[in-house]
Amino acid sequence: MFRSPSGTGCIITLTTDFGLDDAYAAVMKGVILDTCPAANIVDISHSVQPQNIAEAAFLLRSAYPYFPVGTIHCAVVDPGVGTARRPIAIRANRGMLVGPDNGIFTHVVLEDGLVDRDGSLLSGGAVELVASEFRRAEMSQTFQGRDIFAPAAAHLGLGVPLRNLGPTVKEIHLLDLPVPRMTAGVVHGCIIHIDRFGNAISNITVEVTPRVARVIVNGTEIEGLSRSYQEKDIVAIFGSIGFLEIAARNGSAAHRLGLQVGDSIQVSP
């Protein structure tokens, strides 16, 4: 799956909360390229809200299906850095996942069918990243993105087998994701992400949504589903990743309606 010993053709993505004001993201790229000079590094996002693991997990899930098989996804949103939480790498259906064992890979491993809901691994494989030869020699307690995760991703890009990076892990930590529920024909969900346009994205999918729907969110009632953002002032529409979202024409629905992650949303016939 993982290209050649030179790393030619290897793709490594980065998802972090480091932002672009500091050098942290660039440092990780430098470490990767020092080990695997031929790596193609792609930024999914460095604008995750600080310490927001759930946001990082959602963004990774949104991008993951569109990368070639064999891509290595390195995700570092890590408020537990320096604690007992494990650094891990996971073999997923379309590539490798490298990062902290804090739930950041929850969406991907569940949708790939790699784990039970309790985090027990069903397929693929996972290891704890403890092999010293695949870490930086000088270790910091506060920057394992540089010292553990970037080197691990780079060595996987060179074709080092996953098993060489450390002992097998039997279960991983999962986030407690909210799941839509149906009561008397009404779908109850919640807002799980607000994008930079102010679109409020819910956890409700088209499969559970009536074809003719009435949506209520934060006291606002929206009649019917729209096919474009321009149909009316406030629309309920299925976005490009398949979730129901609330949007405002040429504006921010989150700002206009006072929406936040966690707000409830109901859909009825």
KEKE-3310 file (N, C-alpha, C; in steps of 0.2 Angstrom, whole numbers, plus 5000, padded with zeros to 4 digits):
npx = (5004:5010:5019:5036:5053:5059:5049:5043:5029:5021:5008:5005:4994:4990:4982:4978:4978:4986:4987:4992:5000:5011:5026:5023:5016:5024:5036:5033:5031:5044:5051:5045:5049:5063:5065:5058:5060:5053:5040:5023:5015:4999:4989:4975:4968:4974:4967:4959:4949:4957:4962:4950:4945:4934:4930:4941:4941:4929:4932:4943:4936:4928:4937:4944:4938:4941:4954:4968:4969:4981:4985:4993:4986:4989:4985:4984:4978:4979:4976:4980:4994:5009:5004:4997:4990:4990:5002:4997:4996:4985:4979:4969:4955:4958:4971:4983:4982:4988:4992:4986:4979:4965:4952:4952:4951:4938:4927:4931:4936:4924:4916:4923:4921:4930:4930:4921:4908:4913:4926:4934:4945:4941:4945:4958:4972:4982:4994:5004:5015:5030:5042:5059:5068:5060:5057:5060:5077:5079:5068:5053:5041:5030:5028:5024:5019:5029:5040:5035:5024:5025:5038:5034:5024:5031:5040:5031:5028:5039:5038:5040:5034:5019:5019:5032:5033:5028:5020:5005:4989:4974:4962:4954:4952:4936:4926:4911:4900:4886:4870:4857:4840:4824:4808:4791:4790:4797:4813:4827:4841:4857:4867:4883:4894:4901:4904:4916:4908:4898:4888:4877:4880:4872:4870:4861:4856:4852:4846:4837:4828:4813:4805:4797:4799:4799:4809:4815:4825:4833:4822:4818:4808:4808:4802:4802:4814:4829:4837:4847:4858:4853:4839:4830:4829:4833:4839:4836:4846:4854:4871:4887:4894:4884:4876:4862:4861:4860:4858:4861:4856:4869:4875:4879:4871:4873:4877:4865:4855:4859:4866:4874:4887:4881:4868:4850:4841:4826:4817:4803:4789)
npy = (4994:5006:5014:5017:5013:5026:5035:5040:5047:5046:5052:5064:5070:5084:5088:5100:5110:5121:5133:5147:5157:5154:5143:5130:5121:5121:5116:5103:5099:5101:5091:5079:5080:5080:5066:5060:5065:5065:5066:5071:5084:5088:5100:5098:5105:5119:5126:5122:5124:5128:5114:5107:5093:5086:5094:5093:5079:5079:5087:5079:5068:5073:5075:5064:5053:5057:5056:5048:5030:5024:5035:5044:5050:5062:5068:5081:5086:5090:5090:5082:5081:5074:5068:5052:5047:5038:5038:5034:5023:5019:5006:5010:5009:5016:5020:5026:5031:5043:5049:5056:5045:5050:5051:5057:5051:5045:5047:5042:5028:5022:5024:5017:5004:4998:4997:4992:5000:5002:5004:4993:4985:4979:4976:4979:4987:4992:5001:5006:5020:5018:5014:5018:5021:5026:5039:5056:5059:5068:5072:5081:5086:5093:5094:5083:5081:5085:5077:5063:5060:5066:5060:5046:5046:5050:5039:5029:5033:5030:5017:5008:4995:4995:4987:4988:4999:4999:4990:4980:4987:4985:4991:5007:5024:5032:5046:5052:5052:5062:5054:5054:5053:5045:5050:5047:5050:5061:5067:5069:5079:5087:5102:5100:5105:5121:5130:5140:5149:5151:5142:5130:5114:5099:5083:5075:5064:5062:5050:5048:5058:5065:5067:5078:5091:5099:5110:5113:5124:5131:5139:5144:5141:5131:5129:5116:5108:5115:5117:5125:5138:5150:5150:5155:5166:5160:5144:5126:5113:5100:5097:5096:5085:5077:5080:5087:5105:5121:5137:5154:5165:5173:5176:5173:5159:5155:5166:5174:5167:5164:5152:5137:5125:5109:5114:5109:5101:5099:5088:5086:5078)
npz = (5000:5004:4994:4989:4995:4994:4997:4986:4979:4990:5001:5014:5025:5035:5050:5062:5077:5077:5070:5060:5064:5071:5072:5072:5064:5052:5057:5059:5046:5041:5049:5043:5030:5031:5034:5024:5010:4998:5001:4998:5005:5012:5018:5028:5038:5048:5057:5067:5081:5096:5106:5102:5100:5094:5083:5075:5072:5065:5054:5048:5045:5035:5025:5022:5014:5001:4997:4990:4990:5002:5008:5021:5036:5047:5062:5074:5087:5103:5118:5129:5128:5134:5144:5151:5140:5124:5110:5094:5079:5066:5055:5042:5031:5019:5021:5032:5049:5060:5076:5092:5105:5107:5103:5091:5079:5078:5069:5057:5060:5064:5053:5044:5049:5058:5071:5086:5095:5108:5106:5103:5093:5077:5064:5052:5060:5074:5082:5097:5097:5101:5097:5098:5087:5078:5082:5086:5092:5102:5114:5117:5131:5127:5113:5104:5091:5083:5088:5089:5081:5068:5063:5064:5054:5043:5042:5039:5027:5020:5019:5030:5039:5048:5060:5065:5072:5085:5099:5097:5098:5106:5108:5105:5110:5109:5104:5112:5102:5097:5092:5080:5084:5083:5086:5087:5074:5072:5069:5079:5081:5082:5081:5074:5069:5064:5050:5041:5034:5042:5041:5048:5053:5054:5063:5055:5043:5025:5024:5035:5034:5031:5015:5012:5022:5038:5047:5063:5072:5086:5089:5077:5063:5048:5033:5022:5012:5004:4988:4984:4991:4989:4988:4998:5012:5024:5024:5024:5020:5011:5013:5005:5010:5015:5026:5035:5034:5041:5033:5028:5016:5008:5020:5037:5045:5058:5065:5062:5068:5080:5083:5089:5091:5097:5099:5098:5084:5075:5064:5055:5046)
capx = (5000:5014:5024:5043:5057:5061:5044:5040:5021:5018:5004:5004:4990:4990:4976:4980:4975:4992:4986:4998:5004:5017:5030:5022:5014:5030:5041:5031:5033:5051:5053:5043:5053:5069:5065:5055:5060:5048:5033:5018:5011:4993:4985:4968:4967:4977:4963:4954:4949:4962:4960:4944:4946:4928:4930:4946:4938:4924:4936:4946:4931:4925:4942:4947:4936:4943:4961:4970:4971:4988:4987:4994:4983:4992:4981:4987:4974:4981:4977:4983:5001:5013:5000:4997:4987:4995:5002:4995:4995:4980:4978:4962:4953:4961:4977:4985:4980:4993:4990:4985:4973:4960:4946:4952:4950:4932:4922:4934:4936:4918:4913:4927:4920:4936:4930:4915:4906:4917:4933:4938:4946:4938:4949:4964:4977:4984:5000:5007:5021:5035:5049:5063:5071:5055:5055:5066:5081:5078:5060:5050:5035:5025:5027:5024:5018:5036:5044:5033:5019:5028:5043:5030:5020:5037:5043:5026:5028:5045:5037:5041:5028:5016:5021:5038:5033:5027:5016:4998:4984:4968:4956:4956:4947:4932:4922:4904:4896:4878:4867:4850:4835:4817:4802:4784:4790:4801:4820:4830:4848:4860:4872:4890:4900:4899:4910:4918:4903:4892:4883:4877:4880:4869:4872:4856:4858:4846:4842:4832:4825:4807:4806:4794:4802:4799:4814:4815:4831:4834:4816:4816:4805:4810:4797:4804:4821:4831:4842:4853:4859:4849:4832:4826:4833:4836:4837:4838:4849:4859:4877:4891:4896:4878:4872:4858:4864:4856:4862:4858:4858:4874:4877:4880:4866:4875:4876:4859:4850:4862:4867:4881:4888:4877:4860:4846:4837:4821:4815:4797:4786)
capy = (5000:5012:5016:5015:5015:5033:5039:5043:5046:5046:5058:5064:5075:5087:5092:5102:5117:5125:5139:5149:5162:5151:5139:5123:5117:5121:5112:5096:5098:5100:5084:5074:5081:5078:5059:5057:5071:5065:5066:5076:5086:5092:5103:5098:5112:5121:5131:5119:5128:5125:5109:5105:5086:5084:5098:5090:5073:5080:5089:5074:5063:5076:5075:5057:5049:5060:5056:5041:5024:5024:5042:5044:5056:5064:5073:5082:5091:5085:5094:5078:5079:5074:5063:5045:5045:5034:5040:5028:5023:5014:5005:5011:5006:5019:5022:5026:5037:5044:5054:5054:5041:5054:5051:5061:5047:5042:5046:5038:5021:5020:5023:5011:4998:4996:4996:4992:5006:5002:5005:4987:4985:4973:4974:4984:4986:4998:5001:5012:5022:5018:5012:5024:5022:5030:5045:5060:5057:5073:5072:5086:5084:5097:5094:5076:5082:5085:5072:5056:5059:5068:5055:5040:5047:5050:5032:5025:5035:5027:5010:5005:4991:4997:4983:4990:5006:4998:4985:4981:4990:4981:4996:5014:5029:5035:5051:5050:5056:5062:5051:5056:5048:5046:5049:5049:5052:5067:5066:5074:5079:5093:5105:5097:5109:5127:5131:5147:5153:5152:5136:5126:5108:5094:5076:5072:5063:5061:5043:5048:5064:5065:5070:5084:5091:5105:5110:5118:5125:5137:5143:5146:5136:5132:5125:5112:5108:5119:5114:5130:5143:5156:5150:5160:5170:5155:5137:5120:5110:5094:5100:5092:5079:5073:5081:5093:5111:5128:5142:5160:5168:5178:5178:5168:5157:5154:5173:5177:5163:5163:5144:5135:5117:5106:5116:5104:5103:5093:5088:5082:5078)
capz = (5000:5005:4989:4988:5000:4994:4998:4980:4978:4997:5003:5021:5027:5042:5053:5068:5080:5078:5067:5055:5066:5074:5067:5074:5058:5048:5060:5058:5039:5041:5051:5038:5024:5033:5034:5018:5006:4992:5003:4996:5012:5011:5024:5029:5042:5054:5060:5072:5087:5101:5110:5100:5097:5090:5077:5071:5070:5060:5048:5045:5042:5029:5019:5022:5008:4994:4996:4987:4995:5004:5011:5028:5039:5053:5065:5081:5092:5108:5125:5134:5127:5140:5149:5149:5133:5120:5103:5090:5072:5064:5048:5040:5024:5014:5022:5039:5054:5065:5081:5099:5106:5111:5099:5085:5073:5079:5063:5052:5061:5064:5046:5040:5052:5061:5079:5090:5098:5114:5104:5102:5086:5073:5058:5051:5065:5077:5087:5100:5094:5106:5095:5098:5081:5073:5085:5086:5097:5107:5115:5122:5134:5125:5106:5101:5084:5080:5090:5088:5075:5061:5061:5062:5047:5037:5041:5036:5020:5017:5018:5036:5041:5054:5066:5067:5076:5092:5101:5095:5102:5105:5108:5105:5113:5104:5106:5113:5096:5097:5087:5079:5086:5080:5091:5085:5067:5072:5069:5084:5080:5085:5077:5076:5066:5060:5045:5041:5031:5046:5040:5054:5050:5059:5062:5052:5036:5021:5025:5040:5034:5027:5008:5013:5029:5042:5052:5069:5076:5090:5089:5070:5059:5041:5029:5016:5010:4998:4983:4984:4996:4987:4987:5002:5017:5029:5021:5026:5014:5012:5010:5000:5014:5016:5032:5034:5037:5041:5030:5027:5010:5008:5026:5042:5049:5065:5068:5062:5072:5087:5083:5092:5091:5102:5098:5095:5078:5074:5057:5055:5040)
cpx = (5004:5020:5031:5047:5060:5055:5040:5033:5018:5014:5003:5000:4991:4984:4978:4976:4981:4991:4992:5002:5011:5020:5028:5021:5020:5035:5039:5032:5040:5054:5051:5047:5060:5070:5063:5054:5055:5041:5029:5014:5005:4990:4978:4965:4972:4973:4958:4955:4953:4959:4953:4944:4940:4928:4936:4944:4933:4927:4940:4942:4928:4930:4944:4945:4939:4950:4963:4971:4979:4990:4988:4991:4986:4988:4983:4983:4975:4982:4980:4990:5005:5010:5001:4994:4992:4996:5001:4995:4990:4980:4971:4961:4956:4968:4979:4983:4985:4992:4989:4979:4968:4953:4946:4950:4943:4928:4925:4934:4929:4915:4917:4925:4926:4935:4922:4914:4910:4924:4937:4939:4944:4942:4954:4969:4979:4990:5001:5014:5026:5042:5054:5067:5067:5053:5061:5070:5080:5070:5058:5043:5029:5024:5028:5022:5024:5040:5042:5029:5022:5033:5039:5027:5026:5039:5038:5026:5034:5044:5038:5034:5026:5018:5027:5038:5031:5022:5009:4994:4977:4961:4958:4951:4943:4928:4915:4900:4889:4875:4860:4846:4828:4812:4796:4785:4795:4809:4823:4837:4851:4865:4879:4896:4897:4905:4911:4913:4897:4887:4883:4875:4877:4872:4866:4857:4851:4842:4837:4828:4819:4808:4803:4795:4800:4804:4814:4822:4832:4828:4814:4814:4806:4806:4801:4812:4823:4836:4848:4852:4855:4842:4828:4831:4837:4834:4840:4840:4854:4866:4881:4894:4890:4875:4868:4861:4859:4860:4858:4861:4863:4876:4878:4874:4867:4874:4869:4854:4853:4864:4874:4881:4884:4869:4856:4843:4832:4819:4808:4793:4781)
cpy = (5006:5013:5013:5017:5022:5038:5042:5042:5046:5053:5058:5070:5077:5090:5094:5108:5122:5132:5141:5154:5160:5146:5132:5118:5116:5116:5105:5094:5097:5093:5079:5074:5079:5070:5057:5063:5071:5065:5072:5078:5090:5094:5102:5104:5112:5126:5128:5123:5125:5120:5105:5098:5085:5088:5095:5083:5074:5082:5083:5069:5066:5076:5068:5053:5051:5059:5049:5036:5024:5030:5041:5051:5057:5069:5074:5088:5087:5089:5089:5076:5079:5070:5056:5043:5043:5038:5033:5029:5018:5013:5005:5008:5009:5022:5022:5032:5037:5050:5052:5050:5045:5055:5055:5057:5043:5041:5041:5030:5018:5019:5018:5004:4994:4994:4995:4999:5007:5004:4999:4986:4978:4971:4980:4982:4992:4997:5007:5014:5023:5016:5018:5026:5026:5036:5050:5058:5062:5074:5078:5083:5087:5097:5087:5076:5082:5079:5064:5056:5061:5062:5048:5041:5047:5043:5028:5026:5032:5019:5005:5001:4994:4993:4985:4996:5005:4992:4986:4983:4987:4985:5003:5018:5032:5041:5049:5054:5056:5058:5053:5051:5050:5045:5052:5052:5058:5065:5072:5073:5085:5095:5102:5101:5116:5129:5139:5152:5154:5147:5132:5119:5103:5087:5072:5071:5062:5055:5043:5054:5063:5069:5077:5086:5098:5105:5115:5118:5131:5142:5145:5140:5137:5127:5122:5113:5111:5115:5119:5135:5149:5156:5154:5162:5165:5148:5132:5116:5105:5097:5094:5086:5075:5074:5087:5099:5117:5133:5148:5163:5174:5180:5172:5166:5157:5161:5175:5174:5162:5155:5143:5127:5115:5108:5110:5106:5097:5094:5083:5082:5084)
cpz = (5000:5000:4989:4994:5000:4996:4992:4980:4985:4998:5010:5022:5034:5044:5060:5071:5081:5075:5062:5058:5069:5070:5068:5068:5053:5050:5059:5050:5038:5043:5046:5032:5025:5032:5027:5013:5000:4994:5000:5002:5010:5018:5024:5032:5047:5059:5065:5078:5093:5105:5108:5096:5092:5083:5072:5068:5064:5053:5044:5042:5035:5023:5018:5015:5001:4993:4993:4992:4996:5007:5018:5031:5046:5056:5072:5084:5099:5115:5130:5132:5133:5145:5147:5143:5128:5113:5099:5083:5070:5057:5046:5033:5018:5015:5030:5043:5059:5070:5088:5100:5110:5108:5093:5079:5073:5073:5058:5054:5062:5057:5042:5043:5055:5068:5080:5093:5105:5112:5103:5095:5083:5067:5058:5056:5068:5082:5091:5098:5099:5103:5094:5091:5076:5077:5084:5092:5103:5108:5119:5125:5131:5117:5103:5094:5080:5082:5089:5081:5068:5059:5060:5055:5041:5036:5037:5028:5016:5016:5024:5038:5048:5061:5069:5072:5083:5093:5098:5100:5101:5105:5108:5108:5108:5108:5107:5108:5097:5091:5086:5081:5084:5086:5088:5078:5066:5073:5074:5083:5084:5080:5079:5073:5063:5056:5045:5037:5036:5045:5046:5052:5056:5058:5059:5045:5032:5022:5030:5040:5029:5020:5009:5021:5032:5047:5057:5072:5079:5090:5082:5066:5052:5037:5023:5016:5004:4994:4982:4990:4995:4986:4992:5008:5022:5025:5025:5020:5015:5009:5007:5004:5017:5022:5031:5038:5036:5038:5029:5020:5010:5015:5031:5046:5056:5068:5068:5067:5079:5088:5085:5091:5098:5102:5095:5089:5077:5067:5058:5048:5039)
residu = (MET:PHE:ARG:SER:PRO:SER:GLY:THR:GLY:CYS:ILE:ILE:THR:LEU:THR:THR:ASP:PHE:GLY:LEU:ASP:ASP:ALA:TYR:ALA:ALA:VAL:MET:LYS:GLY:VAL:ILE:LEU:ASP:THR:CYS:PRO:ALA:ALA:ASN:ILE:VAL:ASP:ILE:SER:HIS:SER:VAL:GLN:PRO:GLN:ASN:ILE:ALA:GLU:ALA:ALA:PHE:LEU:LEU:ARG:SER:ALA:TYR:PRO:TYR:PHE:PRO:VAL:GLY:THR:ILE:HIS:CYS:ALA:VAL:VAL:ASP:PRO:GLY:VAL:GLY:THR:ALA:ARG:ARG:PRO:ILE:ALA:ILE:ARG:ALA:ASN:ARG:GLY:MET:LEU:VAL:GLY:PRO:ASP:ASN:GLY:ILE:PHE:THR:HIS:VAL:VAL:LEU:GLU:ASP:GLY:LEU:VAL:ASP:ARG:ASP:GLY:SER:LEU:LEU:SER:GLY:GLY:ALA:VAL:GLU:LEU:VAL:ALA:SER:GLU:PHE:ARG:ARG:ALA:GLU:MET:SER:GLN:THR:PHE:GLN:GLY:ARG:ASP:ILE:PHE:ALA:PRO:ALA:ALA:ALA:HIS:LEU:GLY:LEU:GLY:VAL:PRO:LEU:ARG:ASN:LEU:GLY:PRO:THR:VAL:LYS:GLU:ILE:HIS:LEU:LEU:ASP:LEU:PRO:VAL:PRO:ARG:MET:THR:ALA:GLY:VAL:VAL:HIS:GLY:CYS:ILE:ILE:HIS:ILE:ASP:ARG:PHE:GLY:ASN:ALA:ILE:SER:ASN:ILE:THR:VAL:GLU:VAL:THR:PRO:ARG:VAL:ALA:ARG:VAL:ILE:VAL:ASN:GLY:THR:GLU:ILE:GLU:GLY:LEU:SER:ARG:SER:TYR:GLN:GLU:LYS:ASP:ILE:VAL:ALA:ILE:PHE:GLY:SER:ILE:GLY:PHE:LEU:GLU:ILE:ALA:ALA:ARG:ASN:GLY:SER:ALA:ALA:HIS:ARG:LEU:GLY:LEU:GLN:VAL:GLY:ASP:SER:ILE:GLN:VAL:SER:PRO)
# end
